[in-house]
C-alpha cells in the first residue's frame, strides 16, 4: 500500500521526553536481560559498554566502572539489538519539506512513527525520493535524531497502471509516477533513482486500478528493472496484490515481497509457489495488521474480516514452515495506526516464536541488506543500535512494542518518560 498524505496521531507520544546523545564517548547500559542475538540464550544481570557509535564490550555480573551516568535512565530493562521496520513510508505532510523543517518538528514526527517503537533502521518502500533523502542526510549528519533510512523512492507501476487509491493525488505528483512502457524505460528509471539516492527499487507488478481490474506489469519490464537494480547493488521490493503477483515477482528475480495477500475468493500461496520463493531466497514482509486496518475501513463484518486475515496468516505459516526469511514491517506512513503490538500478536498467531520475531527485527534484515557484520547483534565492534524494553518478549510478544529507550549509533533517539 502507498499513500502520499495522512494524519499522524501524536497522542501516543505524550509520555515521551526529548532524547539527546550521551555526552561521554564511553558509557554503560545495564539490564535485567540482554539478547545478544535471537539464536542465543539471553544474558541475565547483563551490561553493555558503548564507545562512540560502537559496542565495546558485553558481559554479566559486576559492570566495569566508566564514570558515566548518561544512560542511567535506560538501565534495568531488557536489552536487544535495534529493530528494523522493513516497510514504512515518509509520505505524511509532517515529513514534507524535510530539508528546511526544524529538527524539533522532524524529531517529533520520527519519534511518533518510528523511534518510540525501537526502530533504528527503516526501509522506505515508496515516497518522494528527494524529500526522503533530505531527511536521511539530516539524520546522518547528526542534525536530526532518527533511524538509519534505506529508501526505494517512488515505485515503478505497470504501464497505465496507477492504483485506484492514488488517483486523488495532485496532478503534479501523478505525473511523476513511473509507468514504464518498455524495458529500456524501466532500466533508465532505476538508474535515475539510484543516482538520486535510492537504495533499492519498488515494483507494483500487479496494480488494482478499480472495478475489480488488476493491471499487470509486463514481465520483460519487471525483469529489466530487477536486473538493473541488482547491477547497482540494490534490492528489489514488490507489491504483489495477489498470488499471481507473487509468482510474477519470483519469476522476475525480486528479493522481497512487501505484503502477504488477501483474497475473499480463497486463492492463496500453494506449495509450489512457496517452494520457489524459498529456493530463490525471496523474503516476505507479512504486514498482517494492515489487512484488518483496510477491511475495517471498508466496514467488513468482523467475522468475515477474520476469515480473510486468517488466509494471510496461513500464507505466513506455510512460508515459515518451508524455511522462508521473514522481515518485520508494518506499512506505517500509509497506515496511520503506528503501534506494532497487534502485528507481533498476529505473527505469533501465525506460528512465529518470539525469537523468530526478534530475528525478523534484527538479524534477518541485517543479512538481507548485507549488513550482518555491522548490525543486528549485540557484540563488540557492532553498531551501538540498541532497544531497551520494559519486559521480556519471550513471555509476551506485545513486549516488543513496550519500548523504554532507543539508541542509534550510540545516540539516545528516544526515551519514555517515567511517571
Residue pairs with C-beta under 8 A, 6 or more apart in sequence:
1 165
1 239
1 259
1 290
1 294
1 331
1 334
1 335
2 89
2 91
2 125
2 126
2 155
2 163
2 166
2 239
2 334
3 89
3 91
3 165
3 166
3 333
3 334
4 91
4 127
4 128
4 166
4 169
4 173
5 91
5 92
5 93
6 91
6 92
6 93
6 333
6 334
6 336
7 92
7 336
8 92
8 94
8 109
8 112
8 113
8 336
8 338
9 112
9 336
9 337
9 338
10 108
10 112
12 112
12 116
12 338
12 339
13 108
13 111
13 112
13 116
15 416
15 417
15 419
16 111
16 116
16 414
16 415
16 416
16 417
17 415
17 416
17 417
18 107
19 107
19 111
19 115
19 145
19 406
19 411
19 412
19 413
19 414
19 415
20 145
20 411
20 412
21 142
21 145
21 410
21 411
21 412
22 50
22 68
22 70
22 71
22 410
22 411
22 412
23 70
24 66
24 67
24 68
24 70
25 51
25 52
26 49
26 50
26 51
26 56
26 66
26 68
27 49
27 50
27 66
27 68
27 70
27 71
28 47
28 48
28 49
28 50
28 63
28 64
28 66
28 68
28 71
29 47
29 48
29 49
29 50
29 71
29 74
29 75
29 79
29 386
29 388
29 407
30 46
30 47
30 48
30 63
30 75
30 76
31 46
31 47
31 48
31 75
31 76
31 77
31 78
31 79
31 388
32 44
32 45
32 46
32 76
32 77
32 78
33 42
33 43
33 44
33 46
33 78
33 79
33 392
34 42
34 43
34 46
34 47
34 48
34 58
34 78
34 79
34 80
34 378
35 42
35 43
35 78
35 79
35 80
35 81
35 358
35 378
36 42
36 43
36 58
36 377
36 378
36 379
37 81
37 362
37 363
37 376
37 377
37 378
37 379
38 355
38 356
38 358
38 359
38 362
38 363
39 355
39 359
39 363
42 78
42 392
42 394
43 58
43 59
43 60
44 60
45 60
45 61
46 58
46 59
46 60
46 79
47 58
47 59
47 60
47 63
47 64
48 55
48 57
48 58
48 79
48 378
48 386
49 55
49 56
49 57
49 58
49 63
49 64
49 66
50 56
50 71
50 384
50 407
50 410
51 410
52 384
52 410
53 383
53 384
53 409
53 410
53 411
54 380
54 381
54 382
54 383
54 384
54 410
55 378
55 379
55 380
55 381
55 382
55 383
55 384
56 380
57 64
57 380
58 378
58 379
58 380
70 412
71 405
71 407
71 412
73 405
73 415
73 418
74 388
74 404
74 405
74 407
74 412
74 415
77 388
77 389
77 390
77 391
77 404
77 405
78 388
78 389
78 390
78 391
78 392
78 393
78 399
79 378
79 386
79 387
79 388
79 389
80 118
80 358
80 362
80 378
80 386
80 387
80 389
81 362
81 363
81 375
81 376
81 377
81 378
81 382
81 385
81 386
81 387
82 118
82 119
82 120
82 121
82 147
82 362
82 375
82 383
82 385
82 386
82 387
82 406
82 407
82 408
83 117
83 118
83 119
83 120
83 121
83 328
83 361
83 362
83 387
83 400
84 119
84 120
84 121
84 122
84 123
84 327
84 328
84 361
84 362
84 365
84 366
85 114
85 117
85 119
85 121
85 122
85 123
85 328
85 329
85 330
85 332
85 340
86 122
86 123
86 256
86 258
86 285
86 327
86 328
86 329
86 365
86 368
87 123
87 125
87 258
87 259
87 285
87 287
87 329
87 330
87 331
87 332
88 113
88 114
88 122
88 123
88 124
88 125
88 329
88 330
88 331
88 332
88 333
89 124
89 125
89 126
89 127
89 331
89 332
89 333
89 334
90 98
90 124
90 127
90 131
90 132
90 135
90 149
90 151
90 333
91 126
91 127
91 128
91 333
91 334
92 109
92 113
92 333
94 105
94 108
94 109
95 106
95 109
95 131
95 132
95 135
96 131
97 131
98 106
98 131
98 132
98 134
98 135
98 138
99 131
99 134
99 138
103 138
103 143
103 144
103 145
106 135
106 138
106 144
106 146
107 144
107 145
107 146
110 139
110 144
110 145
110 146
110 147
111 413
111 414
112 338
113 332
113 333
113 338
114 122
114 146
114 147
114 332
115 145
115 146
115 147
115 406
115 408
115 413
115 414
116 403
116 406
116 414
116 416
117 338
117 339
117 340
117 401
117 403
118 361
118 387
118 389
118 400
118 401
118 403
118 406
119 147
119 406
120 147
120 148
120 375
120 385
120 386
120 387
120 406
120 407
120 408
120 413
121 147
121 148
121 149
121 150
121 365
121 375
121 385
122 147
122 148
122 149
122 150
123 150
123 151
123 152
123 200
123 237
123 329
123 365
124 132
124 149
124 150
124 151
124 152
124 153
124 333
125 152
125 155
125 202
125 237
125 258
126 152
126 153
126 154
126 155
126 202
127 151
127 153
127 154
127 333
128 153
128 154
128 173
128 176
129 151
129 153
129 154
129 193
129 196
129 197
129 198
130 196
132 149
132 151
132 153
133 151
133 196
133 197
135 144
135 146
135 149
136 149
136 151
136 197
138 144
139 145
139 146
139 147
139 148
139 149
140 148
142 411
145 408
145 411
145 412
145 413
146 408
146 413
147 408
147 413
148 408
148 409
150 199
150 200
150 369
151 197
151 198
151 199
151 200
152 193
152 198
152 199
152 200
152 201
152 202
152 237
153 193
153 196
153 197
153 198
153 202
154 176
154 177
154 178
154 193
154 202
155 177
155 178
155 201
155 202
155 203
155 204
155 239
156 178
156 179
156 180
156 186
156 189
156 190
156 201
156 202
156 203
156 204
156 217
156 225
157 163
157 177
157 178
157 179
157 204
157 207
157 217
158 179
158 204
158 205
158 206
158 207
158 215
158 216
158 217
158 218
159 179
159 180
159 181
159 215
159 217
159 218
159 221
160 179
160 215
161 179
161 204
161 207
161 209
161 215
161 216
161 217
162 174
162 177
162 179
162 207
162 209
163 204
163 207
163 208
163 209
164 208
164 209
164 210
165 208
166 174
166 177
167 174
178 186
178 189
180 186
180 189
180 221
180 225
181 221
182 221
183 218
183 220
183 221
183 223
183 224
184 224
185 221
186 221
186 222
186 224
186 225
186 228
187 224
187 225
187 227
187 228
189 225
190 201
190 225
190 228
190 229
190 232
191 228
191 232
193 201
194 229
194 232
194 234
198 234
199 234
199 235
200 229
200 234
200 235
200 236
200 237
200 255
201 225
201 226
201 228
201 229
201 234
201 235
201 236
201 237
202 236
202 237
202 238
202 239
202 258
203 217
203 222
203 225
203 226
203 236
203 237
203 238
203 239
203 249
203 252
203 254
204 217
204 238
204 239
204 241
205 216
205 217
205 222
205 238
205 239
205 240
205 241
205 245
205 248
205 249
205 252
205 254
206 214
206 215
206 216
206 217
206 239
206 240
206 241
206 242
206 244
206 245
206 248
207 214
207 215
207 216
207 217
207 239
207 241
208 214
208 215
208 241
209 215
214 241
214 242
214 245
216 244
216 245
216 248
217 248
219 248
219 251
219 252
222 248
222 249
222 252
222 254
223 252
223 253
225 236
225 252
226 236
226 252
226 253
226 254
227 253
229 235
229 236
230 236
230 253
235 255
235 256
235 368
235 369
236 252
236 253
236 254
236 255
236 256
237 254
237 255
237 256
237 257
237 258
238 245
238 246
238 249
238 252
238 254
238 256
238 257
238 258
239 245
239 258
239 259
240 246
240 248
240 249
240 257
240 258
240 259
240 261
241 261
242 261
242 263
242 267
243 261
243 263
243 267
243 268
243 269
243 270
243 273
245 261
246 257
246 261
246 269
246 273
246 277
247 273
247 276
249 257
249 282
250 273
250 276
250 277
250 280
250 282
253 280
254 282
255 281
255 282
255 283
255 368
256 282
256 283
256 284
256 285
256 327
256 368
257 277
257 282
257 283
257 284
257 285
258 285
258 287
258 329
259 285
259 286
259 287
259 290
259 331
260 284
260 286
260 287
260 288
260 291
260 312
260 315
260 316
261 268
261 269
261 312
261 315
262 291
262 308
262 309
262 311
262 312
263 308
263 311
264 304
264 308
266 311
268 311
268 314
268 315
269 277
269 315
269 318
269 319
271 318
271 322
274 318
274 319
274 322
274 324
275 322
276 282
277 284
277 319
277 322
277 324
278 319
278 322
278 323
278 324
281 325
282 324
283 324
283 325
283 326
283 327
283 364
283 368
284 316
284 319
284 324
284 325
284 326
284 327
285 326
285 327
285 328
285 329
286 312
286 316
286 326
286 329
286 343
286 346
286 347
286 350
287 329
287 330
287 331
287 343
288 309
288 312
288 313
288 316
288 343
288 346
288 347
288 350
289 330
289 335
289 337
289 340
289 342
289 343
289 346
290 330
290 331
290 334
290 335
291 305
291 308
291 309
291 312
292 305
292 309
292 342
293 335
293 337
295 304
295 305
295 308
295 309
296 305
300 308
309 346
313 346
313 349
313 350
314 350
316 326
316 347
316 350
316 351
316 352
317 350
317 351
319 326
320 326
320 350
320 351
320 352
320 356
321 351
325 364
325 367
325 368
326 347
326 352
326 356
326 359
326 360
326 364
327 360
327 364
327 365
327 368
328 340
328 343
328 347
328 357
328 360
328 361
328 365
330 338
330 340
330 343
332 338
339 401
340 400
340 401
341 398
341 400
341 401
344 357
344 393
344 397
344 398
344 400
344 401
345 397
345 398
347 357
347 360
347 397
348 354
348 357
348 397
352 360
354 393
354 394
354 397
355 394
357 393
357 397
357 400
358 393
358 400
361 400
362 375
362 376
362 377
363 372
363 376
363 377
364 376
365 376
366 372
366 374
366 375
366 376
366 377
367 376
374 382
374 383
375 382
375 383
375 385
376 382
378 386
383 409
384 407
384 409
384 410
385 407
385 408
385 409
386 405
386 406
386 407
387 403
387 405
387 406
387 407
388 403
388 404
388 405
388 406
389 399
389 400
389 402
389 403
389 404
390 399
390 402
390 403
390 404
391 399
391 402
392 399
393 399
393 400
403 414
403 416
404 415
404 416
405 412
405 414
405 415
405 416
406 412
406 413
406 414
406 415
407 413
